[in-house]
Amino acid sequence: MRMVVLNGAEVAGLLSMPACIDAMAQVLARLARGEVHQPLRLVFRPPGAAGLMAFMPAYAGGAEAAFAVKAIGIFPGNAARRMDTHQGAVGLFDGETGELRALLNAAAITAIRTAAVSAVATRVLARDDASDLALIGSGTQARTHLDALACVRSLRRVRVASRRAERAVRFAEDMAGRFSFSVEAVPTAADAVRGADLVVTVTDSAEPVVRREWVAPGTHLNVVGASVPDRREVDSATMAAARLFVDRRESTTHEAGDYLIPLHEGAIRPDHIQAELGEVLIGARPGRTSADEITLFKSLGLAVEDLAAARLAYERALELGVGTFVEF
């Protein structure tokens, strides 16, 4: 059996953001139609461990049937080491024989596909004229989200805020010259969000970094950073005021503190979820219905997204001869 190993740089080179955005739209539509399958991810957090491990399997049928499984570790302390907080691998398996076809760097897959999904949400939920972006967070996901949102909206201005101001300044300096629009570091999240019509939260904060009084009518938010029940990035008032869209209902009702905390407080009801993103993509549910409403996409990350990204990278690797090919 011959397989290919793709490191982080190789995955990043193979997964162009526009192609990944299209792949995410396609797989989320297939999920809504019941054509791809995944269980709820298993999260393992031993007492006293520095991080947690999540295990995420998925299956896609059809002419090119495939299984994939991502084993991903999340280690918050890595940020202080200037390392990615996400560490792990994605295995891509032949759907007919079970043979392992590829082993891919999971941090790169996660960074790119997560931002690509937010771009899909922005494309279908944000106002067409949305152009003022607030980025809360300045790490890897902030970088990929800036790339992704620039693919789907004509950005005019970007303001970035971070818990540590020097990181926001470094981010703005690193992005200078890469885009036609300005990227400015600001002191606080409030300074970034006020006046913005696009908001992206990509932090590891346990407490809200966005408050309702900062959010203007017509804003679209992509809420990405918190993925466990006891952490959130937006306050209950923001969640209550927004029309909520999710990647998967099952994941949201089990894992999303941004949803579960206001639900337990009584600020929202179980029917606050308007639709899964895939349902909007296939026309089964409406997306934005007025220019003034606030829309919020709660991203948790799905195994089917990893499968789609891994297959795209694998196919490109075969075309270009990229990666390390080994007998396994």
C-alpha positions as CSV (number, residue, x, y, z in Angstrom):
1,M,0.0,0.0,0.0
2,R,1.4,3.4,-1.0
3,M,0.5,6.5,0.9
4,V,1.5,10.2,1.0
5,V,2.5,12.2,4.0
6,L,1.9,15.9,3.8
7,N,3.4,18.3,6.3
8,G,1.9,21.6,7.3
9,A,3.7,23.7,4.7
10,E,2.7,21.3,1.9
11,V,-0.9,21.2,3.0
12,A,-1.0,25.1,3.1
13,G,0.5,25.1,-0.4
14,L,-2.0,22.6,-1.8
15,L,-5.1,24.1,-0.3
16,S,-5.8,27.4,-2.0
17,M,-8.4,29.4,-0.1
18,P,-10.8,29.9,-3.0
19,A,-10.8,26.2,-3.8
20,C,-11.2,25.3,-0.1
21,I,-14.1,27.7,0.2
22,D,-15.9,25.9,-2.7
23,A,-15.1,22.5,-1.2
24,M,-16.6,23.5,2.2
25,A,-19.7,24.8,0.5
26,Q,-20.1,21.5,-1.4
27,V,-19.6,19.3,1.6
28,L,-21.9,21.3,3.9
29,A,-24.6,21.0,1.2
30,R,-24.0,17.3,1.0
31,L,-24.3,17.1,4.8
32,A,-27.7,18.8,4.6
33,R,-28.8,16.3,2.0
34,G,-27.6,13.3,4.1
35,E,-24.9,12.3,1.6
36,V,-22.0,12.5,4.1
37,H,-21.9,11.2,7.7
38,Q,-20.2,11.8,11.0
39,P,-20.8,11.1,14.7
40,L,-20.4,13.6,17.4
41,R,-16.7,14.0,18.1
42,L,-15.2,12.3,21.1
43,V,-13.3,14.7,23.3
44,F,-10.8,13.3,25.9
45,R,-9.5,15.6,28.6
46,P,-7.7,13.7,31.3
47,P,-7.4,15.4,34.7
48,G,-4.3,17.5,35.0
49,A,-3.4,17.2,31.3
50,A,-2.0,20.3,29.5
51,G,-4.5,19.9,26.7
52,L,-7.2,17.7,25.3
53,M,-7.6,15.3,22.4
54,A,-10.5,15.2,20.0
55,F,-11.3,12.3,17.6
56,M,-13.4,13.1,14.6
57,P,-14.3,10.4,12.0
58,A,-16.3,11.0,8.8
59,Y,-17.5,9.2,5.7
60,A,-18.4,10.3,2.2
61,G,-19.9,7.9,-0.2
62,G,-20.2,8.0,-4.0
63,A,-17.8,7.3,-6.8
64,E,-14.8,8.3,-4.7
65,A,-15.9,7.0,-1.3
66,A,-13.6,7.8,1.6
67,F,-13.3,7.7,5.3
68,A,-11.3,10.2,7.3
69,V,-10.4,10.6,10.9
70,K,-8.8,13.6,12.6
71,A,-7.0,13.2,15.9
72,I,-6.4,16.7,17.1
73,G,-4.9,18.0,20.3
74,I,-5.6,21.5,21.6
75,F,-2.9,22.9,23.9
76,P,-3.6,26.5,24.9
77,G,-0.1,26.8,26.4
78,N,1.4,26.5,23.0
79,A,0.5,30.2,22.2
80,A,3.2,31.3,24.7
81,R,5.7,29.0,23.0
82,R,4.9,30.6,19.6
83,M,3.4,27.3,18.5
84,D,0.1,26.4,17.0
85,T,-2.4,25.4,19.7
86,H,-3.8,22.7,17.4
87,Q,-1.6,19.6,16.9
88,G,-2.4,16.4,15.2
89,A,-3.0,14.5,12.0
90,V,-5.8,13.6,9.5
91,G,-5.9,10.2,8.0
92,L,-7.6,9.7,4.7
93,F,-8.7,6.1,3.9
94,D,-10.0,4.5,0.8
95,G,-13.8,4.0,1.1
96,E,-13.8,0.6,-0.7
97,T,-10.7,-1.1,0.8
98,G,-9.9,0.9,3.9
99,E,-6.3,1.5,2.8
100,L,-4.6,4.5,4.3
101,R,-4.1,6.9,1.4
102,A,-2.7,10.0,3.1
103,L,-1.6,11.4,6.4
104,L,-1.9,15.1,6.6
105,N,-0.9,17.8,9.2
106,A,-4.1,18.5,11.1
107,A,-3.1,22.0,12.3
108,A,-2.9,23.2,8.7
109,I,-6.1,21.5,7.7
110,T,-7.9,23.0,10.6
111,A,-6.6,26.5,10.1
112,I,-7.6,26.6,6.4
113,R,-10.9,24.8,6.4
114,T,-12.2,26.6,9.5
115,A,-11.6,30.0,7.8
116,A,-13.1,28.7,4.6
117,V,-16.3,27.7,6.3
118,S,-16.5,31.1,7.9
119,A,-16.1,32.6,4.4
120,V,-19.0,30.4,3.2
121,A,-21.1,31.7,6.1
122,T,-20.1,35.2,5.3
123,R,-20.9,34.8,1.6
124,V,-24.5,33.6,2.3
125,L,-25.3,35.6,5.5
126,A,-23.5,38.9,5.4
127,R,-24.8,41.9,3.6
128,D,-23.4,42.3,0.1
129,D,-21.9,45.6,1.0
130,A,-20.3,44.5,4.2
131,S,-16.7,45.8,4.2
132,D,-15.6,46.8,7.7
133,L,-14.1,43.8,9.5
134,A,-13.3,43.5,13.2
135,L,-10.9,40.6,14.0
136,I,-10.8,39.7,17.7
137,G,-7.7,37.5,18.1
138,S,-4.4,37.7,16.3
139,G,-3.2,34.1,16.0
140,T,-3.2,31.5,13.2
141,Q,-7.0,31.6,12.8
142,A,-7.0,35.4,12.5
143,R,-4.6,35.1,9.6
144,T,-6.5,32.5,7.7
145,H,-9.8,34.2,8.4
146,L,-8.5,37.5,6.9
147,D,-7.4,35.6,3.8
148,A,-10.8,33.9,3.6
149,L,-13.1,36.8,4.1
150,A,-11.1,38.9,1.6
151,C,-12.1,36.2,-0.9
152,V,-15.9,36.8,-0.4
153,R,-16.3,40.5,0.4
154,S,-14.6,43.6,-0.8
155,L,-13.0,44.7,2.5
156,R,-12.3,48.4,3.0
157,R,-10.9,48.3,6.5
158,V,-9.8,45.8,9.1
159,R,-9.3,46.4,12.8
160,V,-7.7,43.8,15.0
161,A,-7.7,43.5,18.7
162,S,-5.9,41.0,20.9
163,R,-5.7,40.3,24.7
164,R,-2.1,41.3,24.4
165,A,-1.8,44.6,22.4
166,E,1.6,43.9,21.1
167,R,0.3,40.8,19.3
168,A,-2.3,42.9,17.5
169,V,0.4,45.3,16.5
170,R,2.6,42.5,15.2
171,F,-0.3,41.1,13.3
172,A,-1.1,44.4,11.6
173,E,2.6,44.9,10.7
174,D,2.8,41.4,9.2
175,M,-0.4,42.0,7.1
176,A,0.8,45.4,5.8
177,G,1.3,45.3,2.1
178,R,-0.5,42.0,1.6
179,F,-3.9,43.6,0.9
180,S,-5.2,46.7,-0.8
181,F,-7.2,47.6,2.4
182,S,-5.7,48.8,5.7
183,V,-5.2,46.5,8.7
184,E,-5.0,48.5,11.9
185,A,-4.3,47.3,15.5
186,V,-6.7,48.9,18.1
187,P,-6.5,48.8,21.9
188,T,-9.7,46.9,22.7
189,A,-12.3,44.6,21.2
190,A,-14.9,47.4,21.6
191,D,-12.7,49.7,19.4
192,A,-12.7,47.0,16.8
193,V,-16.3,46.0,16.8
194,R,-18.0,49.4,17.0
195,G,-18.8,50.5,13.4
196,A,-17.9,47.1,11.9
197,D,-20.4,45.2,9.8
198,L,-18.3,41.9,9.9
199,V,-17.0,40.5,13.1
200,V,-14.8,37.4,13.6
201,T,-13.9,36.1,17.0
202,V,-10.9,33.6,17.1
203,T,-9.8,33.7,20.7
204,D,-9.2,31.1,23.5
205,S,-11.2,33.3,25.9
206,A,-13.5,31.7,28.4
207,E,-15.5,34.9,28.8
208,P,-17.3,37.1,26.2
209,V,-15.1,39.3,24.1
210,V,-18.0,40.9,22.3
211,R,-20.8,42.8,24.0
212,R,-24.3,43.5,22.5
213,E,-23.9,47.3,22.9
214,W,-21.0,47.3,20.5
215,V,-22.7,45.5,17.6
216,A,-24.4,47.6,15.0
217,P,-27.6,46.6,13.2
218,G,-26.9,44.5,10.0
219,T,-23.7,43.0,11.3
220,H,-22.7,39.5,10.6
221,L,-20.6,37.6,13.2
222,N,-18.5,34.5,12.7
223,V,-18.0,33.1,16.3
224,V,-15.2,30.6,16.1
225,G,-12.9,30.3,19.0
226,A,-14.9,28.6,21.8
227,S,-15.7,24.9,21.2
228,V,-16.6,23.6,24.7
229,P,-19.7,24.0,26.8
230,D,-18.2,26.2,29.5
231,R,-16.5,28.8,27.2
232,R,-18.0,31.5,25.0
233,E,-16.9,34.6,23.0
234,V,-20.2,36.6,22.8
235,D,-22.5,37.6,25.6
236,S,-26.0,36.4,26.1
237,A,-27.5,39.7,24.8
238,T,-25.6,39.4,21.5
239,M,-26.8,35.8,21.1
240,A,-30.4,36.7,21.9
241,A,-30.4,39.6,19.4
242,A,-28.9,37.6,16.5
243,R,-30.4,35.1,14.1
244,L,-28.3,32.0,14.9
245,F,-26.9,29.7,12.2
246,V,-24.7,26.7,12.9
247,D,-22.6,24.1,11.2
248,R,-24.4,21.2,12.9
249,R,-27.3,21.3,15.4
250,E,-26.0,18.2,17.2
251,S,-22.6,19.7,17.8
252,T,-24.1,23.1,18.9
253,T,-26.4,21.6,21.5
254,H,-23.7,19.4,23.0
255,E,-20.5,21.6,22.6
256,A,-21.2,25.3,22.1
257,G,-20.9,27.4,25.2
258,D,-22.0,30.4,23.1
259,Y,-25.3,28.7,22.7
260,L,-25.6,26.6,25.9
261,I,-24.8,29.3,28.5
262,P,-27.5,31.8,27.3
263,L,-29.9,28.8,26.9
264,H,-29.3,27.9,30.6
265,E,-29.7,31.5,31.6
266,G,-33.1,31.7,29.8
267,A,-31.9,34.3,27.4
268,I,-32.7,32.1,24.4
269,R,-34.9,29.1,23.7
270,P,-34.0,25.8,22.0
271,D,-35.5,27.0,18.8
272,H,-33.1,29.9,18.6
273,I,-31.1,28.0,16.0
274,Q,-32.4,29.2,12.6
275,A,-30.7,26.6,10.4
276,E,-27.6,24.7,9.6
277,L,-25.4,26.4,7.1
278,G,-25.8,23.6,4.6
279,E,-29.6,24.0,4.8
280,V,-29.2,27.6,3.7
281,L,-26.9,26.6,0.9
282,I,-29.4,24.1,-0.6
283,G,-32.3,26.5,-0.2
284,A,-34.1,24.5,2.5
285,R,-34.0,27.3,5.0
286,P,-33.7,31.1,4.6
287,G,-30.5,33.0,5.5
288,R,-30.5,36.7,6.0
289,T,-34.0,38.2,5.6
290,S,-33.3,41.9,6.1
291,A,-30.5,44.4,5.9
292,D,-30.8,45.4,9.6
293,E,-30.9,42.0,11.3
294,I,-27.8,40.7,13.1
295,T,-26.7,37.3,11.8
296,L,-24.3,35.0,13.8
297,F,-22.6,31.8,12.5
298,K,-21.4,29.6,15.4
299,S,-18.6,27.5,14.1
300,L,-17.5,24.3,15.9
301,G,-15.7,22.5,13.1
302,L,-16.9,19.2,11.6
303,A,-15.2,16.0,10.6
304,V,-16.8,16.1,7.1
305,E,-15.0,19.4,6.6
306,D,-11.7,17.8,7.5
307,L,-12.5,14.9,5.0
308,A,-13.3,17.4,2.2
309,A,-10.1,19.4,2.8
310,A,-8.0,16.3,3.1
311,R,-9.3,14.8,-0.1
312,L,-8.7,18.1,-1.9
313,A,-5.1,18.3,-0.7
314,Y,-4.6,14.6,-1.5
315,E,-5.8,15.0,-5.1
316,R,-3.7,18.1,-5.6
317,A,-0.6,16.3,-4.1
318,L,-1.1,13.4,-6.6
319,E,-1.4,15.9,-9.5
320,L,1.7,17.8,-8.5
321,G,3.8,15.1,-7.0
322,V,4.0,16.9,-3.7
323,G,4.7,15.1,-0.4
324,T,6.6,12.1,0.8
325,F,5.3,8.9,-0.7
326,V,5.9,5.8,1.3
327,E,5.0,2.1,1.3
328,F,2.9,1.5,4.4
